[in-house]
């Protein structure tokens, strides 16, 4: 159904689901599709993953523009993607006289917007996240120096993008307060717009007992679940070590970790060395369509992040399925979790603190929120309408503000 005042949006993102998996990509996809359902004209520009998809496609009302992924290293891909996205943007602007909100979802593509007015969301510091990710596995002296150089370049690109944006969004109060620490000296006004869960997909299931039985879980098994990318920032090594402490005294406790990433082999080795085979397992990548059932099977979802948790879609999606969440005090976790109970948090990077809260849950001395309370909270707080509303407001602030001469 056409919107009363249809607007035009162009999203620049590094990925789009289900082409690529990841919380940041899913955030862009959900907001874009929400706007399209409202009757707006929405385009998404991003590098074509492995050049495996057609250059153009319309999906759920969003017009997808995939630019070729160039061979070679970071610099070749960066230069090519920005050049091609710049060409696509110019073609889109020339094709219609309608005002257009250009929305930058990742600083990687900021050079494509040089000289153009745009809005931007900062979900986390690009350079620092890269530094965390590179901690998995051993690195040579040269590799460490190259990684440091990459972090410096990423930080400069992101800083420049922040300086030139006409309107800045963040997903949490945590991100808003951390900008001056991530980019020293920058004093920016940012609008907190939160995140969401697709409540038509993430909701309680009727056949929970049957689902658990099909996956080998008995009624007495207590399943802890973590749905995370397998990299050091997620705190999964500390999670395994903390779980090992309670597994000795709670034989029905189970831990499943769903996701893929560079730390897979290291986590697998640690699970074996702690004698947790059969009690803890890596589930690998779980397709989007399977996630709601996985959350619904669990008794508690864990978010053991060490730092830089800008929102945490896994928290919103688990709660929407009726499964309570226990999280570290890192990043935005406290502001998402505390409304359901101040005792649901543990210290980041501290296996003993984590083991203590798991033991209290398994012993019954810490009561988790019931499923009805989780669903009600998620339904109230985690709707994609909030960021979509913010995009519509930003349209008038940025897209209607006028364009520099010569951009069309």
HUTASUL-V329938 format. One record per backbone hydrogen bond with DSSP energy under -0.5 kcal/mol. NH is the residue of the N-H (numbers start at 1). CO is the residue of the C=O. If there is no record, write none. Layout:
nh=NH co=CO
nh=NH co=CO
This chain:
nh=3 co=39
nh=6 co=3
nh=9 co=41
nh=10 co=101
nh=11 co=43
nh=12 co=103
nh=13 co=11
nh=13 co=45
nh=17 co=25
nh=19 co=16
nh=20 co=16
nh=26 co=22
nh=27 co=23
nh=28 co=24
nh=29 co=25
nh=30 co=26
nh=31 co=27
nh=32 co=28
nh=33 co=29
nh=34 co=30
nh=35 co=31
nh=36 co=32
nh=37 co=33
nh=38 co=34
nh=39 co=36
nh=40 co=35
nh=41 co=7
nh=42 co=40
nh=42 co=61
nh=43 co=9
nh=44 co=63
nh=45 co=11
nh=46 co=65
nh=48 co=67
nh=49 co=47
nh=51 co=48
nh=52 co=49
nh=57 co=64
nh=59 co=57
nh=59 co=62
nh=62 co=59
nh=63 co=42
nh=64 co=57
nh=64 co=62
nh=65 co=44
nh=66 co=55
nh=66 co=64
nh=67 co=46
nh=67 co=65
nh=70 co=68
nh=77 co=73
nh=78 co=74
nh=79 co=75
nh=80 co=76
nh=81 co=77
nh=82 co=78
nh=83 co=79
nh=84 co=80
nh=85 co=81
nh=86 co=82
nh=87 co=83
nh=88 co=84
nh=89 co=85
nh=90 co=86
nh=91 co=87
nh=92 co=88
nh=93 co=89
nh=94 co=90
nh=95 co=91
nh=96 co=92
nh=96 co=93
nh=101 co=8
nh=102 co=100
nh=103 co=10
nh=103 co=101
nh=104 co=102
nh=104 co=119
nh=105 co=12
nh=105 co=103
nh=106 co=12
nh=109 co=106
nh=110 co=107
nh=112 co=109
nh=113 co=110
nh=114 co=111
nh=116 co=113
nh=119 co=102
nh=120 co=167
nh=121 co=104
nh=122 co=169
nh=123 co=121
nh=126 co=124
nh=129 co=125
nh=130 co=126
nh=131 co=127
nh=132 co=128
nh=133 co=129
nh=134 co=130
nh=135 co=132
nh=136 co=133
nh=144 co=140
nh=145 co=141
nh=146 co=142
nh=147 co=143
nh=148 co=144
nh=149 co=145
nh=150 co=146
nh=151 co=147
nh=152 co=148
nh=153 co=149
nh=154 co=150
nh=155 co=151
nh=156 co=152
nh=157 co=153
nh=158 co=154
nh=159 co=155
nh=160 co=156
nh=161 co=157
nh=162 co=158
nh=163 co=159
nh=164 co=160
nh=165 co=161
nh=166 co=118
nh=167 co=118
nh=168 co=189
nh=169 co=120
nh=170 co=191
nh=171 co=122
nh=176 co=172
nh=177 co=173
nh=178 co=174
nh=179 co=175
nh=179 co=176
nh=181 co=178
nh=182 co=178
nh=183 co=179
nh=186 co=183
nh=187 co=185
nh=188 co=186
nh=191 co=168
nh=192 co=190
nh=193 co=170
nh=193 co=191
nh=194 co=170
nh=197 co=382
nh=199 co=197
nh=201 co=198
nh=202 co=198
nh=203 co=201
nh=208 co=205
nh=211 co=207
nh=212 co=208
nh=213 co=209
nh=214 co=210
nh=215 co=211
nh=216 co=213
nh=217 co=212
nh=221 co=218
nh=222 co=252
nh=223 co=221
nh=224 co=222
nh=224 co=254
nh=225 co=300
nh=226 co=256
nh=228 co=226
nh=228 co=258
nh=230 co=260
nh=231 co=229
nh=234 co=231
nh=235 co=232
nh=239 co=235
nh=240 co=236
nh=241 co=237
nh=242 co=238
nh=243 co=239
nh=244 co=240
nh=245 co=241
nh=246 co=242
nh=246 co=243
nh=247 co=243
nh=248 co=244
nh=249 co=246
nh=250 co=246
nh=253 co=250
nh=254 co=222
nh=255 co=279
nh=256 co=224
nh=257 co=281
nh=258 co=226
nh=258 co=256
nh=259 co=284
nh=263 co=230
nh=264 co=261
nh=267 co=263
nh=268 co=264
nh=269 co=265
nh=270 co=266
nh=271 co=267
nh=272 co=268
nh=273 co=269
nh=274 co=270
nh=275 co=272
nh=276 co=271
nh=279 co=276
nh=280 co=276
nh=281 co=255
nh=283 co=257
nh=283 co=281
nh=284 co=257
nh=287 co=285
nh=290 co=287
nh=291 co=287
nh=291 co=288
nh=292 co=288
nh=294 co=290
nh=295 co=291
nh=296 co=292
nh=297 co=293
nh=298 co=294
nh=298 co=295
nh=299 co=223
nh=300 co=223
nh=301 co=324
nh=302 co=225
nh=303 co=326
nh=306 co=233
nh=307 co=233
nh=310 co=308
nh=315 co=312
nh=316 co=312
nh=317 co=313
nh=318 co=314
nh=319 co=315
nh=320 co=316
nh=321 co=317
nh=321 co=318
nh=322 co=319
nh=323 co=318
nh=324 co=322
nh=326 co=301
nh=327 co=344
nh=328 co=303
nh=329 co=346
nh=332 co=309
nh=333 co=330
nh=336 co=332
nh=336 co=333
nh=337 co=333
nh=338 co=334
nh=340 co=337
nh=341 co=337
nh=341 co=338
nh=344 co=341
nh=346 co=327
nh=350 co=347
nh=351 co=349
nh=354 co=350
nh=355 co=351
nh=356 co=352
nh=357 co=353
nh=358 co=354
nh=359 co=355
nh=360 co=356
nh=361 co=357
nh=362 co=358
nh=363 co=359
nh=364 co=360
nh=364 co=361
nh=365 co=360
nh=366 co=360
nh=374 co=370
nh=375 co=371
nh=376 co=372
nh=377 co=373
nh=378 co=374
nh=379 co=375
nh=380 co=376
nh=381 co=377
nh=382 co=378
nh=383 co=381
nh=386 co=383
nh=388 co=384
nh=389 co=385
nh=390 co=386
nh=391 co=387
nh=392 co=388
nh=393 co=389
nh=394 co=390
nh=395 co=391
nh=396 co=392
nh=396 co=393
nh=397 co=393
nh=398 co=394
nh=399 co=394
nh=399 co=395
nh=400 co=395
nh=401 co=398
nh=402 co=399
nh=407 co=404
